[in-house]
Amino acid sequence: MARRDLRDWASIAEIIGAFAIVVSLLYVAYELRENNRILQVSSRQVLSEQDLRFYEAAMDTSVIARALDKSERGEQLSDLERSQLRRRQGLNFRIFEHAFFLYRNGALDTREWERYRTIVNGNICGNEIAQQMWARVEFRQIVAIERQNCSN
């Protein structure tokens, strides 16, 4: 009788052991996926920083300041001023694109992403250069939604 009880307990322990192995494998799979996501976000951060430095290297803040002032007053911009504003907007869009990537991958919370969307809306509704550039970025579907929200 004691021998049978011992066999029953061994069978139960075997089932529990198998279950523990399955749970452990699921946990390892989850951790691998999470580590992969973190690696992707980190790699994207490095690339974004390189992109930002590239854009900044070709920007002259005094020309940009003058171009922004002229643009707000509706004055004609020189080719250099227009080019500098495009570069500035490109830099701005790379920042937005990176924020969207972080949001899409769970590394940026919804509240913070909504702050970026508000800024995106201001760019789309009030900036012709931005409107032209937005058509070429990854998240143009969001841009289309923001354009519909413009109160022009």
KASUL-V405542 format. One record per residue. N is the residue number from 1. SS is DSSP state (H for helix, E for strand, L for the rest). Layout:
N:SS, N:SS
//
This chain:
1:L, 2:H, 3:H, 4:H, 5:H, 6:H, 7:H, 8:H, 9:H, 10:H, 11:H, 12:H, 13:H, 14:H, 15:H, 16:H, 17:H, 18:H, 19:H, 20:H, 21:H, 22:H, 23:H, 24:H, 25:H, 26:H, 27:H, 28:H, 29:H, 30:H, 31:H, 32:H, 33:H, 34:H, 35:H, 36:H, 37:H, 38:H, 39:H, 40:H, 41:H, 42:H, 43:H, 44:H, 45:H, 46:H, 47:H, 48:H, 49:H, 50:H, 51:H, 52:H, 53:H, 54:H, 55:H, 56:H, 57:H, 58:L, 59:L, 60:L, 61:H, 62:H, 63:H, 64:H, 65:H, 66:H, 67:H, 68:H, 69:H, 70:H, 71:H, 72:H, 73:L, 74:L, 75:L, 76:L, 77:L, 78:L, 79:H, 80:H, 81:H, 82:H, 83:H, 84:H, 85:H, 86:H, 87:H, 88:H, 89:H, 90:H, 91:H, 92:H, 93:H, 94:H, 95:H, 96:H, 97:H, 98:H, 99:H, 100:H, 101:H, 102:H, 103:H, 104:H, 105:L, 106:L, 107:L, 108:L, 109:L, 110:H, 111:H, 112:H, 113:H, 114:H, 115:H, 116:H, 117:H, 118:H, 119:H, 120:H, 121:H, 122:H, 123:H, 124:H, 125:H, 126:H, 127:L, 128:H, 129:H, 130:H, 131:H, 132:H, 133:H, 134:H, 135:L, 136:L, 137:L, 138:L, 139:L, 140:H, 141:H, 142:H, 143:H, 144:H, 145:H, 146:H, 147:H, 148:H, 149:L, 150:L, 151:L, 152:L
//
